[in-house]
C-alpha cells in the first residue's frame, strides 16, 4: 500500500510541476516585452481563397489601464474603411469590453459577447483574436506537451485551455522559443477540437531593445484565406493621451 501511495504522490507532483513549468513559460512569453505603451502603423494584407488581395493601413495604440490592457485601432486606408475605429478594454472580471465606430453608421456600437467569434472587419482575425493578444495568463490552464524544433529553433510546445466557455476556442497550442521566450506559432482549435486557425509570427527585429515580430500571419484552415500584418512603424513608451481610450474618441477621432 505504501508503494502505491508513494507512486500516486510522485505522479501528482509531476503533474503539478508540469503545470507550474508551463505557467512560468507562458508568463515569461507574455511579459517578455516591458513597456508602458505601444504605438504602431501597419499594413494589413487580406488574401482571399482565389489568391486575390486587398490592403488596409491601420494605426494602433495600446496602454495599460486599471483592469489591464486597452487598445484603440484606427483604419486609415483605403477610403471605404477610413475612419473606422475599434476599442477593446480589459475588465476586472478578466474579459473584454469592445466597441466599434463605423463611419457609414455614424455611431458607436458595442460588440456583443455573441459576436466575439465573428470576423473583424472582413479579416481572418476575430474579435476574440484581437483581444487575446493581451489575454490574461490566469484565464487558461497551461500544460507543457513536449519540446521540439520549429524552423531550426528549440521550442516549448504549450497547450492552453480556457477555464470557462466564454472564449471562442477550446484550446490553443503555442510554440515558444526556449531561449528568448518568443512566440513563433499558435494553433487555435474549435469547440469540436478541430484546428481552425494558425497564427505565425516572424521577422523579429530589435526595436528600442525589444525583439518585435514585424510580420504576423493568421490563416483560416479549410477556408484557404489569410491575413498578414506587416509592421511599418512601431514605438514603445510614447505618450498616449488617456482620452484616446474612450467612446468619445471612437466617435470623433479627436482628443478633447
VEXDREN-2710 file (C-alpha; in Angstrom, 1 decimal):
% VEXDREN-2710
k/r/px/py/pz
1/UNK/0.0/0.0/0.0
2/UNK/2.8/2.4/0.9
3/UNK/4.4/1.9/-2.6
4/UNK/1.1/2.7/-4.3
5/UNK/0.6/5.8/-2.1
6/UNK/4.2/7.0/-2.8
7/UNK/3.7/6.4/-6.6
8/UNK/0.5/8.4/-6.5
9/UNK/2.2/11.3/-4.8
10/UNK/5.0/11.2/-7.3
11/UNK/2.6/11.3/-10.2
12/UNK/0.6/14.1/-8.7
13/UNK/3.8/16.0/-8.0
14/UNK/4.9/15.5/-11.6
15/UNK/1.6/16.9/-12.9
16/UNK/1.9/19.9/-10.6
17/UNK/5.4/20.7/-11.6
18/UNK/4.4/20.4/-15.3
19/UNK/1.6/22.9/-14.8
20/UNK/3.9/25.2/-12.9
21/UNK/6.6/25.0/-15.6
22/UNK/4.0/25.7/-18.3
23/UNK/2.6/28.6/-16.4
24/UNK/6.0/30.0/-15.9
25/UNK/6.9/29.7/-19.6
26/UNK/3.7/31.4/-20.8
27/UNK/4.2/34.1/-18.2
28/UNK/7.7/34.7/-19.5
29/UNK/6.4/34.9/-23.1
30/UNK/3.5/37.2/-22.3
31/UNK/5.6/39.5/-20.2
32/UNK/8.8/39.4/-22.3
33/UNK/8.4/42.9/-23.6
34/UNK/8.3/45.6/-20.9
35/UNK/6.6/48.8/-21.9
36/UNK/4.1/51.4/-20.8
37/UNK/2.6/52.0/-24.3
38/UNK/2.8/50.8/-27.9
39/UNK/2.1/53.0/-30.9
40/UNK/2.2/51.5/-34.4
41/UNK/1.3/51.8/-38.1
42/UNK/1.0/48.6/-40.1
43/UNK/-0.1/47.3/-43.5
44/UNK/-2.7/44.6/-43.5
45/UNK/-2.9/42.3/-46.5
46/UNK/-6.1/40.1/-46.7
47/UNK/-5.7/37.2/-49.1
48/UNK/-8.8/35.5/-50.5
49/UNK/-9.2/31.9/-51.4
50/UNK/-8.6/32.7/-55.1
51/UNK/-5.3/34.5/-54.3
52/UNK/-6.6/38.0/-54.7
53/UNK/-5.6/40.5/-52.1
54/UNK/-6.7/43.8/-50.6
55/UNK/-4.7/46.1/-48.3
56/UNK/-5.6/48.2/-45.4
57/UNK/-3.5/50.7/-43.3
58/UNK/-4.1/50.8/-39.6
59/UNK/-2.8/52.7/-36.6
60/UNK/-2.9/51.0/-33.2
61/UNK/-2.4/52.4/-29.7
62/UNK/-2.1/50.3/-26.6
63/UNK/-1.8/51.2/-23.0
64/UNK/-2.3/49.5/-19.6
65/UNK/-5.3/50.6/-17.5
66/UNK/-6.7/49.9/-14.1
67/UNK/-8.1/46.5/-15.2
68/UNK/-5.5/45.6/-17.9
69/UNK/-4.7/46.4/-21.5
70/UNK/-6.6/48.9/-23.6
71/UNK/-6.2/49.1/-27.4
72/UNK/-7.5/51.5/-30.0
73/UNK/-7.3/50.6/-33.7
74/UNK/-7.9/53.2/-36.4
75/UNK/-8.3/52.4/-40.1
76/UNK/-6.6/54.9/-42.3
77/UNK/-6.8/53.4/-45.8
78/UNK/-8.5/52.7/-48.2
79/UNK/-11.3/55.2/-48.4
80/UNK/-14.1/52.7/-47.9
81/UNK/-12.8/51.8/-44.3
82/UNK/-11.0/55.0/-43.4
83/UNK/-12.3/56.5/-40.1
84/UNK/-13.4/53.1/-38.7
85/UNK/-12.2/52.8/-35.1
86/UNK/-12.2/49.9/-32.7
87/UNK/-11.7/49.9/-28.9
88/UNK/-11.1/47.0/-26.6
89/UNK/-10.6/47.3/-22.9
90/UNK/-9.9/44.5/-20.3
91/UNK/-12.4/44.3/-17.5
92/UNK/-11.9/43.5/-13.8
93/UNK/-13.5/40.0/-14.4
94/UNK/-10.8/39.1/-16.9
95/UNK/-13.0/39.6/-20.0
96/UNK/-13.0/42.4/-22.6
97/UNK/-15.4/45.2/-23.5
98/UNK/-15.4/46.1/-27.2
99/UNK/-16.9/48.9/-29.2
100/UNK/-16.7/49.9/-32.9
101/UNK/-17.4/53.1/-34.8
102/UNK/-18.4/52.7/-38.5
103/UNK/-18.5/56.0/-40.4
104/UNK/-21.3/54.6/-42.6
105/UNK/-23.5/54.3/-39.5
106/UNK/-22.2/57.4/-37.8
107/UNK/-22.4/56.0/-34.3
108/UNK/-20.6/53.8/-31.8
109/UNK/-21.8/50.2/-31.5
110/UNK/-20.9/47.8/-28.7
111/UNK/-19.8/44.4/-29.8
112/UNK/-21.9/41.7/-28.1
113/UNK/-20.4/38.7/-26.5
114/UNK/-22.2/36.5/-29.1
115/UNK/-20.2/38.3/-31.8
116/UNK/-16.7/37.6/-30.3
117/UNK/-16.0/34.8/-32.8
118/UNK/-17.1/36.9/-35.8
119/UNK/-14.7/38.3/-38.4
120/UNK/-13.0/41.6/-37.5
121/UNK/-13.6/43.9/-40.5
122/UNK/-13.5/41.1/-43.1
123/UNK/-10.2/39.8/-41.9
124/UNK/-9.2/36.3/-40.6
125/UNK/-8.9/37.8/-37.2
126/UNK/-12.0/37.5/-34.9
127/UNK/-12.8/40.0/-32.2
128/UNK/-11.5/37.4/-29.7
129/UNK/-8.3/37.1/-31.7
130/UNK/-7.7/40.9/-31.4
131/UNK/-8.4/40.9/-27.6
132/UNK/-6.5/37.7/-26.9
133/UNK/-3.2/39.4/-27.9
134/UNK/-3.3/40.7/-24.3
135/UNK/-5.2/37.8/-22.8
136/UNK/-4.5/37.2/-19.1
137/UNK/-2.4/34.1/-18.5
138/UNK/-4.6/33.2/-15.4
139/UNK/-7.7/32.7/-17.6
140/UNK/-6.3/29.5/-19.0
141/UNK/-4.9/26.2/-17.7
142/UNK/-1.4/25.6/-19.3
143/UNK/0.3/22.3/-19.9
144/UNK/3.8/21.6/-21.3
145/UNK/3.1/19.0/-24.0
146/UNK/6.6/18.5/-25.4
147/UNK/9.8/20.2/-26.6
148/UNK/10.6/20.3/-30.3
149/UNK/12.3/22.3/-33.0
150/UNK/10.4/24.8/-35.2
151/UNK/12.3/26.4/-38.1
152/UNK/15.6/25.5/-36.5
153/UNK/14.7/26.9/-33.1
154/UNK/14.2/24.7/-30.0
155/UNK/10.7/25.4/-28.6
156/UNK/8.4/24.5/-25.7
157/UNK/5.0/23.4/-27.0
158/UNK/2.3/24.6/-24.6
159/UNK/-1.4/23.8/-24.5
160/UNK/-3.7/26.5/-23.0
161/UNK/-7.3/25.6/-22.2
162/UNK/-9.8/28.3/-21.1
163/UNK/-11.1/27.9/-17.6
164/UNK/-14.6/28.9/-18.8
165/UNK/-16.7/28.8/-22.0
166/UNK/-16.7/32.5/-22.8
167/UNK/-13.7/32.2/-25.2
168/UNK/-14.3/31.0/-28.8
169/UNK/-11.6/28.4/-28.8
170/UNK/-11.5/25.1/-26.9
171/UNK/-7.7/25.3/-26.7
172/UNK/-4.6/27.0/-28.1
173/UNK/-1.3/25.3/-28.7
174/UNK/1.8/27.6/-28.9
175/UNK/5.4/27.2/-29.9
176/UNK/7.6/29.3/-27.6
177/UNK/11.3/29.8/-28.1
178/UNK/13.3/28.1/-25.2
179/UNK/15.9/30.8/-25.1
180/UNK/14.1/34.2/-25.6
181/UNK/10.5/33.1/-25.0
182/UNK/9.4/34.4/-28.4
183/UNK/6.1/33.0/-29.5
184/UNK/6.6/31.7/-33.1
185/UNK/3.3/30.0/-33.7
186/UNK/-0.1/29.3/-32.2
187/UNK/-2.8/26.9/-33.3
188/UNK/-6.4/27.6/-32.3
189/UNK/-9.0/24.8/-32.0
190/UNK/-12.8/24.9/-32.2
191/UNK/-15.2/23.5/-29.6
192/UNK/-15.2/20.3/-31.7
193/UNK/-11.4/20.1/-31.1
194/UNK/-10.7/20.8/-34.8
195/UNK/-7.8/23.0/-35.9
196/UNK/-9.4/26.2/-37.3
197/UNK/-6.7/28.8/-37.4
198/UNK/-2.9/29.1/-37.3
199/UNK/-1.0/32.3/-36.3
200/UNK/2.7/32.7/-37.2
201/UNK/5.0/35.5/-36.0
202/UNK/8.2/36.0/-37.9
203/UNK/10.8/38.7/-39.0
204/UNK/11.7/39.6/-35.4
205/UNK/13.6/42.9/-35.2
206/UNK/15.2/44.8/-32.3
207/UNK/13.0/47.8/-31.7
208/UNK/14.2/50.0/-28.8
209/UNK/15.9/47.0/-27.2
210/UNK/12.8/44.7/-27.6
211/UNK/12.6/41.9/-30.1
212/UNK/9.4/42.5/-32.0
213/UNK/7.7/40.4/-34.8
214/UNK/7.4/42.6/-37.9
215/UNK/5.2/40.1/-39.6
216/UNK/2.1/38.3/-38.2
217/UNK/0.1/36.0/-40.3
218/UNK/-3.2/34.3/-39.4
219/UNK/-4.6/31.6/-41.7
220/UNK/-8.1/30.1/-41.5
221/UNK/-7.8/26.3/-42.1
222/UNK/-10.2/25.0/-44.7
223/UNK/-11.2/28.4/-46.0
224/UNK/-7.9/29.0/-47.7
225/UNK/-7.8/32.6/-46.6
226/UNK/-5.2/34.5/-44.6
227/UNK/-4.5/38.0/-43.2
228/UNK/-0.9/39.2/-42.8
229/UNK/0.1/42.3/-40.8
230/UNK/3.4/43.9/-41.8
231/UNK/4.6/46.3/-39.1
232/UNK/5.9/49.5/-40.7
233/UNK/6.3/51.8/-37.7
234/UNK/6.3/50.8/-34.0
235/UNK/7.3/52.9/-31.0
236/UNK/7.4/51.9/-27.4
237/UNK/6.7/54.2/-24.4
238/UNK/5.4/57.2/-26.4
239/UNK/2.9/59.4/-24.6
240/UNK/-0.7/58.4/-25.4
241/UNK/-3.5/60.7/-24.0
242/UNK/-6.0/58.9/-21.8
243/UNK/-8.9/60.2/-23.9
244/UNK/-7.8/58.0/-26.8
245/UNK/-9.3/55.1/-24.9
246/UNK/-12.9/56.4/-24.8
247/UNK/-16.1/56.0/-26.8
248/UNK/-15.9/59.8/-27.4
249/UNK/-12.6/59.3/-29.3
250/UNK/-14.2/56.4/-31.1
251/UNK/-16.9/58.7/-32.4
252/UNK/-14.9/61.8/-33.2
253/UNK/-11.3/60.6/-33.7
254/UNK/-10.3/63.7/-31.7
255/UNK/-8.6/64.1/-28.3
256/UNK/-10.5/66.7/-26.2
END
